[in-house]
């Protein structure tokens, strides 16, 4: 249950501010083993809930795995059987949404009474999408956000989301949404989330760089929202052995304990204060208490889609229609159309 903190601004009535405890899970996927990955997620969710967390956020592609260093045998004009088989295994680790794995995650959210944002590889037929899944504390699957723009070689193995999955959910904790990894560098996508009133801005990512921290700070200030950036912490030994993998290790030593993804998960307030993290050292939880009153405090001076906007000059149009490559018209509709009298 959310706690209340009394405001102490002189000259005003004491107005309680809502406090929400949020936890980021910074951990590695169990590669090629989705059941164990979900089991590991359950352990972290229970740990966060036992510490009072009401919102738990996981990194990009936690379920299914972020394919760091994978090349899938791809080169310009080059295809090979090893690459195809690597994709077969990667596809097998992805999940159908909705599906049995989604049901398990919903039950974990219900059991631990937390809102849950989970990064996952979603498969729709044989196309993969990098997706954020949203769950309520009652165990209801709220919906999903598909990454609209994969980065670099991701575009060879992932599909593109469309405007139909850019949700912001109005929850008892606050208005909750997400942008994945370098989507957060897209000003128009950010603006669409601001336009929906986002307050709890989740940023599942695979970017553990120090430069990423600057982006997260900017978004918190720009959007007047709490930013929760979740990134995996992975060692070389966490990945399957494969001669074709190409890692950029954060340190010079190339042994099995070398850090491949250094994390950097962080929670930042709308006032630009780092509330927890960044953690560049290990797996674990990054937890902070969010005073939702800070949103109004921040927007006194800057409201990017409110009093600090100029809609007479700048205006954003967002297409929220679902784009399907094939649309079927049912026979009953055709029959009804054919039965209509024709004008002479």
N, C-alpha and C positions, 0 to 999 in steps of 0.2 A: 504494500500500500504506500502511496506517495506520502512523504513527510511534508510538513509545512514549516517555513522559516519566516519569522516576522520581519517586515521591512522596518528600517529605522530612519527613513528620510524625514528630516525636521519639517514640521508644518503640514504633514499629511496624516491621514488616519493610518493606523497600523493595518496594512494589507498583507495577508500571508502570501508567500511565494512558494510554488510547488517545487519540491526537490525530487529528482529522478536519479536513481543509481544505475549507471550504465557500465557494462563490461565488454571489452574487446577480447576475443580469443586469438592469441598469436601462436599459431601451431602449424605443423606440417601435415599435409595429406599423407595417408598411408597409400602409397601409389600402387595401382593395379589391384586394390582391395577395398571396394566401396563399403562392404559391410563393416570392416574394421575401422574405416574412416568415420562412419556414422557412430559406431560404438565409442570411438575416441571423442567425437563431438559431444556425445551424451555425458561423458565424464566431465568435460569442461563446463557444460551447461549446468550440471548439478553443482559443481564447485562454485561457479559464479552465483547461482541462486542461493547457496548456503551463506554467501557473503552479502546477501540482500539485493543482488542485481535484479532489476525489473526489465532491463533491455540487454540482450546479448547479441553481439555482432561478430560474424566470422569473415575471414578474408575472401578475396576473389578466388573462384574455382576451388574452394576447399574440398568439396565433394567432386571426385573425378580427377582433380589435380590440375594445377597450372603447369603446362608442359615446358617448363624452363629448360633450355638446352636441346630440346627435341628438334630434329630437322626433318623427320618424316621422309627422308630421301629426296627432298625437294630441291631442285635447281632449275634454272630457266631452261626449258626444253628437255628436262631430265626427269624420269620416273623410274622407280625400282621396286622390286618385290618386298625388300626389307622395310621400306617406307610404308608401303601399303599395309603390311602386317602390324607395324607399329601403330598405325591409325586404327586398325581393327581392335587392338587391345585398348587403346584410348577410348574409342567409341563404346566398348563394353563397360568401361568404368563410369560412363555418364548415366544420368537417370532420366526417366520419363516424368513429365510434370503435367498434371498430377499423376501419382503412381504410388507404389508401396513404400518407397523411400521417403516420399513426401509425407505419407501417413505416419511413418515412424518419427519424423522430425516434429510433426504436429503434436504427437503424443508426448514427446520430450518437452515441448513448450508448455503443454497443459500440466504435466506432472510437476514441473518446476515453477509454474506460474510466472513465466517470463514471456515478453515479446522477443521474437527471434528473427534475425536477419542472417540468412545463410547464403554464402557464395557457392554456386554449383555449376557443373557442366550439365546442361540439359540436352537431351537428344530428341529431335522431332523427326522421326524416320531415321535417315542417315546423315542429317545435317545437325551439327552441334552448335549450341548457343551458350555463351557465357552469361550466366543468369544470377540475379539476386532473388531469393525467395523470402517471403514475409509471412510470419505466423503470429497469431494473437496469444495472449496468456491463457485463453480458454481452449487452446488447441485447434483453432481454426486456421486453415490455410487462406491467407488474405489475397495472395496473388504474387506476381513476379515482375521483375524488370529485366529485359534482355538488353545486353550491351549493344548500343546502336552503331558503334564504330570500333571494330577490332584494330589493334595496333600492329603494324609491320607484318611479320610472318603469320601472326594470328589470323590474318585475312585469308590465308590459304586453307585453314582448318576449321574456322568458325563462321557461322552465318551472321547476318546483320539483323539486329532488332529493328522494330519500326515504332511509330509514335503511339501505338496502342498499348505499349507496356512501359509507360513513364509515369508510374503512379505516385501519389502522395496520400497516405492513409491517415485519416483523422482518428487518432487513438486516445485513450485516457491519459497517456503519457505525453502526448504532443503529436504534431503532424510529422509523420515518418516517411522517409523516402530514401532513395539511393542513386548514386552514379558510380560506375565501375571504372577504376583505374584512370586511363588517360581521357576518358569521357569528361573527367573533371577539368580538363583543359579547354573544353568546348564552351565558350561563353554563352551560346544560345541554348544549349542543353541546361546549363546552370540556371539561366534566366527562366526557362520553363518550369523548373522546380521551385524557384523563388515565387513565380507567378501562382503556384498552387499552395503557397504559404508554408513551405517546408520549415520545420523547426529542429527536427532531429535528422541531420544530414549524414547518412552513412556512406562511406567511401571505401568499399572493399577494393583492394589493389594488389598488384604484384610489384609495385615500385617501392623499393626500400631505400631509395637514395636520400641524401640530405636535402637535395633540391625539392623533393616532394613535400617536405615539411613546409617550405615556403608557400607552395600551392594551397596546402590545407589551411594555413594561417590566413591567406588571402580570402579563401572561400568563407571562412567563419566571419571575417570582417565584412566582406561584400554582402553576404546573404543575411547577416544578423542571426545566425543559427549556430547550434552546436554541431561540430564536425567530429565524427568518429571514423578514423582511418584505420582499417584492419589489414595487416599484411602478414603473410606466412613467414615463419622463421624455419629455414631448412638447411640441413647439412648435406654434403655430397652423398653420404651414406643413406640418406632418405630416398634417393632416386634409384630406380632399377639400373643395373649395369647394362651399358650398351655402347658399342664402339663409336656410334654415330652422334652421341650426345656432345654438345659443345657448351661448356659452362664458362661464365665469366665470374670467377671466384672473387670475393671481396678481399681475400688475403692471398699472398704469394704461395703459401704452402698448399700443395695439391693432394693432400691426404684425405681420407674418408671423413675426418672431422672438420674439414674446411667448410666455412660458411658460404652457402650458395645464394640464399635469400636471407637478408639480414634483418627483416622485420621493420621496425621503426613505427609500430602502431602507436597512435597518439589520439588524445581527446582534447579539443580546443573549444573555448567558450566564444559566444558572439562578441565579447569584448576583447578577443585576441589573447586571452590568457591560456597557457598550456595547463590543463587540469590534471593530466596523467600522461606518462610517457615522455618522449618516445623511448621504446625499449629496443635496443640494437644488440641484445646480449643473449636472449634465450627464449624458449617457448614459455607461455604463461598468460596470465590475465593482466589487462590494463584497465583499471577501474577508477571511476570518478563519480562524484555527486554533482548533478547538473541543477543549478538554480534557474528554473525557467523564467524567473523575473528578469534575468540578464538579457533576454530577447527584447523586451520593451525598453530596457535601459540602453541597449545598443541602438535601437531604431529611433530613439529620440533625435539623433543627429543624422542618421543615414538609413533610409528605407528604399532599397534599390528598385522595387516595383511599386512604391508608394510616393511619398512626398519628394523623393529625390529622383523621380523619373520624369521624362518629358515625352509623353505619348503623342503630343502634337508633332513631334519631330521623329521619334524612334518608336517602332511598333513591331512586335514579334508575332508571327502566325505559326501555330504548331498543328501539324496534321496528325490527328490521333486515330485515323482510320487504320484498320488492320489491312496490310497488303498481302494478298495471297496470289501465288503464281497461277493457280487453277481455281476457277469458280464453277460449280455445277449448278444447273437449274433443274429442279426436280421435274419429273414427268407430269405430276399433278398440276404444276404451274403451267407447263407447256400446254396441257390439255385444256385448262381454263382459258388460256390465251387463244387457242385455236377455236374454242367454242363461241367466242364473242362474235356477234354479227359484224359483218364487214360493210362499211359505207360504200354505196354505189357512186 
